[in-house]
Amino acid sequence: MRLVLALGERDADSLDSYHGPPAWQAEARQRHAALAEVQRDARALADTLAARTFARDEDEVRRAFLVRQLRAVVARIDILGGARPSFTDEARRLFGLDAESSAHSDADDVTARTIHAAVDRELPGRGDTAARVAAFERNFLIPATRLPAVIARAIDGCRAATRAHVDLPPTTRVDVTYVRDLPWSAFTRYEGRFRSTIQINAGLPLTVDRALDLACHEAYPGHHTIGSLLEMKSGARIELLVQATFSPQSLLHEGASAVAGALAFAEPERVAFERDVLFPLAGLNPADAERHVRVARLMDGLHGVEAAIVHRYLDGALDFPRASLALERDALMPSADATLKFVNRFRTYAATYTIGRDLFWHRLSAATNGDEVDGRWRAYVALVTNPAQALPSGR
């Protein structure tokens, strides 16, 4: 905990959340240890733990978790010092991610062509597919004056869907603020005592479907819910009071939050909620709500394409303009430049939303035992409350 707090004092991006004793954070702030010192101590502690063995299985699992987290601290400080490893090496060292096993394949190209063809059928007309998608999505952008009402109601809907399957304290709550120039579309800071603050980037345009996905991702059953569930069981796991941004634990949490919308709403339920509730709040015509959701789900299938382009960009095979063009053309991404600016700052963290999402969904689906809805919810809670269990590598 003290090492992650010390790293956060030197690099705020490296500290995702902390809700432990305030005195520990004050101590880290006062000491303001040099990065070299933090790295030395993290490496020494990781080596010490790696050489230990414990009789109880749960202690062995906990030890392995701490070693992975500490190795990620060491790797992050290398990057802060100017190291630029390959995408594969960086993803492995920071997140425990086997990016080679998850690399883009010929099958992914076939899937992408199938999705492009399906989008073309949904959105016929002149011009390339990306231009038609961008024009279509503009019809569903939420006016700035209506955004708070839409987000508040979307969070309510996600909360209701989550509470139907997950026991949460009655005091759980989220506070939403709106900012500009945030590198993320939204960011959740878990404050402890079952409270979170969600910052939403009002400078980025949001469609109705994207707003609902964001509400589920950040609040219920995503980041806020995960933080609340962990706090409910963290009495004997003090290390869970702190989370390093660049770590295997973040891969698990982002992968889980990335599938939160799909878990909370089956597509028919999602269409009905957007059409009958969110579209009127946004002042938009609900006539095309079903197609809006359908196209958005098709676009979700292109995150593997996005991951492959980011991989090539960070390895230097694509420069910024070519990577931006590839994201627009192949991943059908209307805000490609903003995505690449995020990648410039957070590098392989972008893989937690794409490769991490696939890994988590695969694990979730494998644990259902044929019980499609209830089984997935039980598996989701079990996975996110056991961060010592790393996500599987590969496909």
TORKOLVO-111267 format. One record per residue (C-alpha): x, y, z; residue in one letter. Coordinates in Angstrom, 1 decimal, always signed. Example, Ala and Ser with C-alpha at 12.3 -4.5 7.8 and 13.67 -1.06 7.14 Angstrom:
% TORKOLVO-111267
px +12.3 | py -4.5 | pz +7.8 | r A
px +13.7 | py -1.1 | pz +7.1 | r S
***
This chain:
% TORKOLVO-111267
px +0.0 | py +0.0 | pz +0.0 | r M
px +2.7 | py +2.5 | pz +1.0 | r R
px +4.7 | py +1.7 | pz -2.3 | r L
px +1.6 | py +2.4 | pz -4.5 | r V
px +0.9 | py +5.6 | pz -2.5 | r L
px +4.5 | py +6.7 | pz -3.0 | r A
px +4.3 | py +6.0 | pz -6.7 | r L
px +1.0 | py +8.0 | pz -6.8 | r G
px +2.8 | py +11.0 | pz -5.3 | r E
px +5.3 | py +11.1 | pz -8.1 | r R
px +2.8 | py +10.1 | pz -10.9 | r D
px -0.9 | py +10.8 | pz -10.2 | r A
px -1.9 | py +8.6 | pz -13.2 | r D
px -0.5 | py +5.6 | pz -11.4 | r S
px -2.9 | py +5.7 | pz -8.4 | r L
px -6.4 | py +4.7 | pz -9.4 | r D
px -8.0 | py +4.8 | pz -5.9 | r S
px -7.2 | py +4.7 | pz -2.2 | r Y
px -9.6 | py +4.5 | pz +0.8 | r H
px -7.3 | py +3.4 | pz +3.6 | r G
px -6.0 | py +5.3 | pz +6.6 | r P
px -5.5 | py +9.0 | pz +5.7 | r P
px -2.3 | py +9.1 | pz +7.7 | r A
px -0.6 | py +6.7 | pz +5.3 | r W
px -1.4 | py +8.9 | pz +2.3 | r Q
px -0.2 | py +12.0 | pz +4.3 | r A
px +3.0 | py +10.1 | pz +5.1 | r E
px +3.6 | py +9.3 | pz +1.5 | r A
px +3.0 | py +13.0 | pz +0.6 | r R
px +5.4 | py +14.2 | pz +3.2 | r Q
px +8.1 | py +11.8 | pz +2.4 | r R
px +7.8 | py +12.2 | pz -1.4 | r H
px +10.2 | py +9.3 | pz -2.1 | r A
px +12.1 | py +9.3 | pz -5.4 | r A
px +11.0 | py +7.0 | pz -8.1 | r L
px +14.3 | py +5.1 | pz -8.0 | r A
px +13.7 | py +4.4 | pz -4.3 | r E
px +10.2 | py +3.3 | pz -4.8 | r V
px +11.3 | py +1.0 | pz -7.6 | r Q
px +14.1 | py -0.5 | pz -5.5 | r R
px +11.8 | py -1.2 | pz -2.6 | r D
px +9.1 | py -2.7 | pz -4.8 | r A
px +11.5 | py -5.0 | pz -6.5 | r R
px +13.0 | py -6.1 | pz -3.2 | r A
px +9.6 | py -6.8 | pz -1.7 | r L
px +8.5 | py -8.7 | pz -4.9 | r A
px +11.6 | py -10.8 | pz -4.8 | r D
px +11.2 | py -11.6 | pz -1.1 | r T
px +7.6 | py -12.7 | pz -1.6 | r L
px +8.4 | py -14.7 | pz -4.7 | r A
px +10.9 | py -16.7 | pz -2.7 | r A
px +8.4 | py -17.5 | pz +0.0 | r R
px +5.9 | py -20.4 | pz +0.2 | r T
px +2.8 | py -20.7 | pz +2.4 | r F
px +1.0 | py -23.8 | pz +3.6 | r A
px -2.6 | py -22.4 | pz +3.0 | r R
px -3.8 | py -22.2 | pz -0.6 | r D
px -5.4 | py -18.8 | pz +0.0 | r E
px -2.1 | py -17.4 | pz +1.3 | r D
px -0.4 | py -18.7 | pz -1.8 | r E
px -3.0 | py -17.0 | pz -4.0 | r V
px -2.6 | py -13.8 | pz -2.1 | r R
px +1.2 | py -13.9 | pz -2.3 | r R
px +1.1 | py -14.4 | pz -6.1 | r A
px -1.3 | py -11.4 | pz -6.4 | r F
px +1.0 | py -9.2 | pz -4.4 | r L
px +4.0 | py -10.2 | pz -6.5 | r V
px +2.2 | py -9.4 | pz -9.7 | r R
px +1.1 | py -6.0 | pz -8.4 | r Q
px +4.6 | py -5.2 | pz -7.2 | r L
px +6.2 | py -6.2 | pz -10.5 | r R
px +3.7 | py -3.9 | pz -12.2 | r A
px +5.0 | py -1.0 | pz -10.0 | r V
px +8.5 | py -1.8 | pz -11.1 | r V
px +7.5 | py -1.8 | pz -14.8 | r A
px +5.5 | py +1.4 | pz -14.5 | r R
px +8.5 | py +3.2 | pz -13.1 | r I
px +10.7 | py +2.0 | pz -16.0 | r D
px +8.2 | py +3.6 | pz -18.4 | r I
px +8.1 | py +6.8 | pz -16.4 | r L
px +11.8 | py +6.8 | pz -16.8 | r G
px +11.6 | py +6.7 | pz -20.5 | r G
px +11.6 | py +3.0 | pz -21.3 | r A
px +9.5 | py +2.1 | pz -24.4 | r R
px +9.1 | py -1.7 | pz -24.5 | r P
px +7.1 | py -3.4 | pz -27.2 | r S
px +3.3 | py -3.6 | pz -26.8 | r F
px +3.6 | py -7.3 | pz -25.9 | r T
px +6.3 | py -6.8 | pz -23.3 | r D
px +4.6 | py -3.8 | pz -21.7 | r E
px +1.2 | py -5.4 | pz -21.5 | r A
px +2.7 | py -8.5 | pz -19.9 | r R
px +4.7 | py -6.6 | pz -17.3 | r R
px +2.0 | py -4.2 | pz -16.3 | r L
px -1.1 | py -6.3 | pz -16.6 | r F
px +0.0 | py -9.9 | pz -16.8 | r G
px -1.5 | py -9.9 | pz -20.3 | r L
px -0.3 | py -12.4 | pz -22.9 | r D
px -0.8 | py -10.1 | pz -25.9 | r A
px +0.8 | py -12.5 | pz -28.3 | r E
px -1.8 | py -15.2 | pz -27.6 | r S
px -4.5 | py -12.5 | pz -28.0 | r S
px -3.0 | py -11.0 | pz -31.2 | r A
px -5.1 | py -10.2 | pz -34.2 | r H
px -5.7 | py -13.2 | pz -36.4 | r S
px -7.2 | py -14.1 | pz -39.8 | r D
px -10.4 | py -15.1 | pz -38.0 | r A
px -10.6 | py -11.5 | pz -36.6 | r D
px -10.4 | py -10.1 | pz -40.1 | r D
px -13.3 | py -12.3 | pz -41.2 | r V
px -15.3 | py -11.2 | pz -38.2 | r T
px -14.5 | py -7.5 | pz -39.0 | r A
px -15.6 | py -7.9 | pz -42.6 | r R
px -18.8 | py -9.6 | pz -41.5 | r T
px -19.5 | py -6.7 | pz -39.1 | r I
px -18.8 | py -4.1 | pz -41.8 | r H
px -21.2 | py -5.8 | pz -44.1 | r A
px -23.9 | py -5.9 | pz -41.4 | r A
px -23.4 | py -2.2 | pz -40.7 | r V
px -23.6 | py -1.5 | pz -44.5 | r D
px -27.0 | py -3.3 | pz -44.5 | r R
px -28.2 | py -1.3 | pz -41.5 | r E
px -27.0 | py +2.0 | pz -43.0 | r L
px -27.2 | py +1.9 | pz -46.8 | r P
px -26.3 | py +4.9 | pz -48.8 | r G
px -23.4 | py +6.7 | pz -50.5 | r R
px -20.0 | py +7.2 | pz -49.0 | r G
px -17.8 | py +4.9 | pz -47.0 | r D
px -19.1 | py +3.0 | pz -44.0 | r T
px -17.3 | py +5.1 | pz -41.5 | r A
px -18.8 | py +8.3 | pz -42.8 | r A
px -22.3 | py +6.8 | pz -42.7 | r R
px -21.8 | py +5.6 | pz -39.2 | r V
px -20.7 | py +9.0 | pz -38.0 | r A
px -23.7 | py +10.7 | pz -39.7 | r A
px -26.0 | py +8.1 | pz -38.2 | r F
px -24.7 | py +8.6 | pz -34.7 | r E
px -25.1 | py +12.3 | pz -34.8 | r R
px -28.8 | py +11.8 | pz -34.8 | r N
px -28.5 | py +10.4 | pz -31.3 | r F
px -26.2 | py +12.8 | pz -29.5 | r L
px -27.5 | py +14.1 | pz -26.2 | r I
px -27.8 | py +17.9 | pz -26.0 | r P
px -25.5 | py +19.3 | pz -23.4 | r A
px -28.4 | py +20.8 | pz -21.4 | r T
px -30.1 | py +17.4 | pz -21.1 | r R
px -27.0 | py +15.3 | pz -20.4 | r L
px -27.3 | py +15.4 | pz -16.5 | r P
px -30.9 | py +14.2 | pz -16.6 | r A
px -30.1 | py +11.4 | pz -19.0 | r V
px -27.0 | py +10.2 | pz -17.0 | r I
px -28.9 | py +10.3 | pz -13.7 | r A
px -31.8 | py +8.2 | pz -15.1 | r R
px -29.3 | py +5.8 | pz -16.9 | r A
px -27.5 | py +5.2 | pz -13.5 | r I
px -30.9 | py +4.6 | pz -11.9 | r D
px -31.7 | py +2.0 | pz -14.5 | r G
px -28.3 | py +0.3 | pz -14.1 | r C
px -28.7 | py +0.3 | pz -10.4 | r R
px -32.1 | py -1.3 | pz -10.5 | r A
px -30.8 | py -4.0 | pz -12.9 | r A
px -27.8 | py -4.7 | pz -10.6 | r T
px -29.8 | py -4.7 | pz -7.3 | r R
px -32.0 | py -7.4 | pz -8.7 | r A
px -29.0 | py -9.8 | pz -8.6 | r H
px -26.4 | py -8.3 | pz -6.3 | r V
px -26.7 | py -7.5 | pz -2.6 | r D
px -25.3 | py -4.1 | pz -1.9 | r L
px -25.5 | py -1.9 | pz +1.2 | r P
px -28.5 | py +0.5 | pz +1.2 | r P
px -26.1 | py +3.4 | pz +1.7 | r T
px -24.3 | py +2.9 | pz -1.6 | r T
px -24.3 | py +6.0 | pz -3.7 | r R
px -22.5 | py +7.8 | pz -6.5 | r V
px -22.0 | py +11.5 | pz -7.0 | r D
px -21.6 | py +12.7 | pz -10.6 | r V
px -19.7 | py +15.8 | pz -11.7 | r T
px -19.1 | py +17.2 | pz -15.2 | r Y
px -15.7 | py +18.3 | pz -16.3 | r V
px -13.9 | py +19.1 | pz -19.5 | r R
px -10.4 | py +18.1 | pz -20.8 | r D
px -10.5 | py +14.8 | pz -19.0 | r L
px -8.4 | py +12.2 | pz -20.8 | r P
px -11.1 | py +9.6 | pz -20.2 | r W
px -14.8 | py +9.8 | pz -21.3 | r S
px -15.5 | py +9.2 | pz -17.6 | r A
px -13.5 | py +8.3 | pz -14.5 | r F
px -14.7 | py +6.8 | pz -11.2 | r T
px -12.9 | py +7.4 | pz -7.9 | r R
px -14.0 | py +5.0 | pz -5.3 | r Y
px -14.0 | py +7.0 | pz -2.0 | r E
px -14.7 | py +4.2 | pz +0.5 | r G
px -17.8 | py +3.7 | pz +2.7 | r R
px -19.7 | py +2.6 | pz -0.4 | r F
px -19.4 | py +6.0 | pz -2.1 | r R
px -17.9 | py +6.9 | pz -5.4 | r S
px -17.4 | py +10.1 | pz -7.4 | r T
px -17.8 | py +9.9 | pz -11.1 | r I
px -16.4 | py +12.5 | pz -13.4 | r Q
px -17.9 | py +12.7 | pz -16.8 | r I
px -16.1 | py +14.5 | pz -19.7 | r N
px -18.8 | py +16.9 | pz -20.9 | r A
px -16.4 | py +17.9 | pz -23.7 | r G
px -16.9 | py +14.6 | pz -25.6 | r L
px -20.2 | py +14.0 | pz -27.4 | r P
px -22.3 | py +11.1 | pz -26.0 | r L
px -25.0 | py +9.2 | pz -27.8 | r T
px -27.9 | py +7.8 | pz -25.8 | r V
px -26.6 | py +4.2 | pz -26.0 | r D
px -23.1 | py +5.3 | pz -25.1 | r R
px -24.5 | py +7.1 | pz -22.1 | r A
px -26.2 | py +4.0 | pz -20.8 | r L
px -23.1 | py +1.9 | pz -21.4 | r D
px -21.0 | py +4.6 | pz -19.5 | r L
px -23.5 | py +4.5 | pz -16.6 | r A
px -23.2 | py +0.8 | pz -16.2 | r C
px -19.4 | py +0.8 | pz -16.7 | r H
px -18.7 | py +3.5 | pz -14.1 | r E
px -21.5 | py +2.8 | pz -11.6 | r A
px -23.6 | py -0.4 | pz -11.6 | r Y
px -22.5 | py -3.1 | pz -11.9 | r P
px -19.1 | py -1.6 | pz -13.0 | r G
px -16.4 | py +0.3 | pz -11.0 | r H
px -18.5 | py +1.6 | pz -8.1 | r H
px -20.2 | py -1.7 | pz -7.5 | r T
px -16.8 | py -3.5 | pz -7.7 | r I
px -15.4 | py -1.1 | pz -5.2 | r G
px -18.3 | py -1.6 | pz -2.9 | r S
px -18.2 | py -5.4 | pz -3.1 | r L
px -14.5 | py -5.4 | pz -2.4 | r L
px -14.9 | py -3.1 | pz +0.7 | r E
px -17.6 | py -5.6 | pz +2.0 | r M
px -14.9 | py -8.3 | pz +2.1 | r K
px -11.6 | py -6.4 | pz +2.5 | r S
px -11.4 | py -6.7 | pz +6.3 | r G
px -8.6 | py -9.3 | pz +6.1 | r A
px -7.2 | py -8.0 | pz +2.8 | r R
px -5.8 | py -4.6 | pz +3.6 | r I
px -4.0 | py -4.4 | pz +0.2 | r E
px -7.4 | py -4.1 | pz -1.5 | r L
px -7.8 | py -0.6 | pz +0.0 | r L
px -5.4 | py +0.7 | pz -2.7 | r V
px -5.4 | py +0.1 | pz -6.5 | r Q
px -2.6 | py +0.9 | pz -8.8 | r A
px -3.8 | py +2.0 | pz -12.2 | r T
px -1.3 | py +0.0 | pz -14.2 | r F
px -1.7 | py -3.5 | pz -12.7 | r S
px -3.2 | py -6.9 | pz -13.2 | r P
px -6.0 | py -5.8 | pz -10.8 | r Q
px -6.9 | py -3.0 | pz -13.2 | r S
px -7.1 | py -5.4 | pz -16.1 | r L
px -9.7 | py -7.4 | pz -14.1 | r L
px -11.7 | py -4.3 | pz -13.1 | r H
px -11.7 | py -2.7 | pz -16.5 | r E
px -12.5 | py -6.0 | pz -18.3 | r G
px -15.5 | py -6.5 | pz -15.9 | r A
px -16.7 | py -2.9 | pz -16.2 | r S
px -16.4 | py -3.1 | pz -20.0 | r A
px -19.0 | py -5.9 | pz -20.1 | r V
px -21.2 | py -4.3 | pz -17.4 | r A
px -23.8 | py -2.9 | pz -19.9 | r G
px -24.2 | py -6.3 | pz -21.6 | r A
px -24.6 | py -8.0 | pz -18.2 | r L
px -27.2 | py -5.5 | pz -16.9 | r A
px -29.4 | py -5.3 | pz -20.0 | r F
px -30.3 | py -8.0 | pz -22.6 | r A
px -30.8 | py -6.3 | pz -25.9 | r E
px -34.6 | py -6.2 | pz -25.9 | r P
px -34.6 | py -4.7 | pz -22.4 | r E
px -32.0 | py -2.2 | pz -23.5 | r R
px -34.0 | py -1.1 | pz -26.5 | r V
px -37.1 | py -0.6 | pz -24.4 | r A
px -35.3 | py +1.4 | pz -21.7 | r F
px -33.5 | py +3.7 | pz -24.2 | r E
px -36.6 | py +4.1 | pz -26.4 | r R
px -39.2 | py +4.7 | pz -23.6 | r D
px -37.1 | py +6.4 | pz -21.0 | r V
px -33.8 | py +7.9 | pz -22.1 | r L
px -34.7 | py +9.1 | pz -25.6 | r F
px -37.6 | py +11.3 | pz -24.3 | r P
px -35.2 | py +12.7 | pz -21.6 | r L
px -32.7 | py +13.5 | pz -24.3 | r A
px -35.4 | py +15.2 | pz -26.4 | r G
px -34.8 | py +12.8 | pz -29.3 | r L
px -37.2 | py +11.0 | pz -31.6 | r N
px -37.4 | py +7.3 | pz -30.3 | r P
px -38.5 | py +6.0 | pz -33.7 | r A
px -35.0 | py +4.7 | pz -34.5 | r D
px -33.9 | py +3.6 | pz -31.1 | r A
px -33.9 | py -0.1 | pz -31.9 | r E
px -31.6 | py +0.5 | pz -34.9 | r R
px -29.4 | py +2.7 | pz -32.8 | r H
px -28.9 | py -0.1 | pz -30.3 | r V
px -28.4 | py -2.7 | pz -33.0 | r R
px -25.7 | py -0.7 | pz -34.8 | r V
px -24.0 | py +0.0 | pz -31.5 | r A
px -23.8 | py -3.7 | pz -30.6 | r R
px -22.3 | py -4.4 | pz -34.1 | r L
px -19.7 | py -1.7 | pz -33.4 | r M
px -18.8 | py -3.4 | pz -30.1 | r D
px -17.6 | py -6.4 | pz -32.1 | r G
px -14.8 | py -4.2 | pz -33.6 | r L
px -12.9 | py -3.7 | pz -30.4 | r H
px -10.5 | py -6.4 | pz -31.5 | r G
px -9.7 | py -4.3 | pz -34.6 | r V
px -9.1 | py -1.3 | pz -32.3 | r E
px -6.7 | py -3.4 | pz -30.2 | r A
px -4.7 | py -4.5 | pz -33.2 | r A
px -4.3 | py -0.9 | pz -34.5 | r I
px -3.2 | py +0.4 | pz -31.0 | r V
px -0.7 | py -2.5 | pz -30.9 | r H
px +0.8 | py -1.5 | pz -34.2 | r R
px +0.8 | py +2.2 | pz -33.2 | r Y
px +2.6 | py +1.7 | pz -29.9 | r L
px +5.2 | py -0.5 | pz -31.7 | r D
px +5.8 | py +2.2 | pz -34.2 | r G
px +4.4 | py +0.4 | pz -37.2 | r A
px +1.8 | py +3.2 | pz -37.7 | r L
px +2.3 | py +6.9 | pz -37.1 | r D
px -0.4 | py +9.1 | pz -35.7 | r F
px -2.2 | py +10.0 | pz -39.0 | r P
px -2.2 | py +6.5 | pz -40.3 | r R
px -3.3 | py +5.0 | pz -37.0 | r A
px -6.1 | py +7.6 | pz -36.8 | r S
px -7.2 | py +6.7 | pz -40.4 | r L
px -7.1 | py +3.0 | pz -39.6 | r A
px -9.3 | py +3.5 | pz -36.5 | r L
px -11.8 | py +5.5 | pz -38.5 | r E
px -11.9 | py +3.2 | pz -41.5 | r R
px -11.5 | py -0.2 | pz -39.9 | r D
px -12.8 | py +0.2 | pz -36.4 | r A
px -15.4 | py +2.7 | pz -37.5 | r L
px -14.4 | py +5.1 | pz -34.7 | r M
px -15.6 | py +8.7 | pz -35.1 | r P
px -13.3 | py +10.1 | pz -32.4 | r S
px -10.0 | py +8.4 | pz -33.5 | r A
px -7.7 | py +11.3 | pz -32.6 | r D
px -9.0 | py +11.5 | pz -29.1 | r A
px -8.4 | py +7.8 | pz -28.7 | r T
px -4.9 | py +8.1 | pz -29.9 | r L
px -4.2 | py +11.0 | pz -27.5 | r K
px -5.4 | py +8.8 | pz -24.7 | r F
px -3.0 | py +6.0 | pz -25.9 | r V
px -0.1 | py +8.5 | pz -26.0 | r N
px -0.6 | py +9.1 | pz -22.3 | r R
px -1.8 | py +5.7 | pz -21.0 | r F
px -0.2 | py +3.4 | pz -23.6 | r R
px -1.2 | py -0.3 | pz -23.1 | r T
px -3.9 | py +0.6 | pz -20.6 | r Y
px -6.1 | py +0.8 | pz -23.7 | r A
px -5.8 | py -3.0 | pz -23.9 | r A
px -7.8 | py -3.4 | pz -20.7 | r T
px -10.9 | py -2.2 | pz -22.5 | r Y
px -10.5 | py -4.4 | pz -25.5 | r T
px -8.4 | py -7.6 | pz -24.9 | r I
px -9.3 | py -7.4 | pz -21.2 | r G
px -13.0 | py -7.2 | pz -22.1 | r R
px -12.7 | py -10.4 | pz -24.3 | r D
px -10.8 | py -12.3 | pz -21.6 | r L
px -13.4 | py -11.3 | pz -18.9 | r F
px -16.4 | py -12.2 | pz -21.0 | r W
px -14.8 | py -15.6 | pz -21.9 | r H
px -14.3 | py -16.3 | pz -18.2 | r R
px -17.8 | py -15.2 | pz -17.4 | r L
px -19.4 | py -17.3 | pz -20.1 | r S
px -17.4 | py -20.3 | pz -19.1 | r A
px -18.8 | py -20.1 | pz -15.5 | r A
px -22.5 | py -20.0 | pz -16.3 | r T
px -23.1 | py -23.7 | pz -16.3 | r N
px -26.0 | py -23.1 | pz -18.6 | r G
px -27.7 | py -20.7 | pz -16.2 | r D
px -27.6 | py -17.8 | pz -18.6 | r E
px -28.7 | py -14.8 | pz -16.5 | r V
px -28.4 | py -15.8 | pz -12.8 | r D
px -25.2 | py -17.8 | pz -13.5 | r G
px -23.5 | py -14.8 | pz -15.2 | r R
px -24.4 | py -12.5 | pz -12.3 | r W
px -23.0 | py -15.0 | pz -9.7 | r R
px -19.9 | py -15.5 | pz -11.8 | r A
px -19.4 | py -11.7 | pz -12.2 | r Y
px -19.6 | py -11.1 | pz -8.4 | r V
px -17.2 | py -14.1 | pz -7.7 | r A
px -14.7 | py -12.8 | pz -10.2 | r L
px -14.6 | py -9.2 | pz -9.3 | r V
px -14.4 | py -10.0 | pz -5.5 | r T
px -11.3 | py -12.2 | pz -6.1 | r N
px -8.8 | py -9.9 | pz -7.7 | r P
px -6.0 | py -12.2 | pz -6.6 | r A
px -7.2 | py -14.5 | pz -9.4 | r Q
px -5.6 | py -13.1 | pz -12.5 | r A
px -7.5 | py -13.1 | pz -15.8 | r L
px -6.5 | py -16.0 | pz -18.0 | r P
px -4.0 | py -15.1 | pz -20.8 | r S
px -4.8 | py -15.7 | pz -24.4 | r G
px -8.1 | py -16.7 | pz -26.1 | r R
***
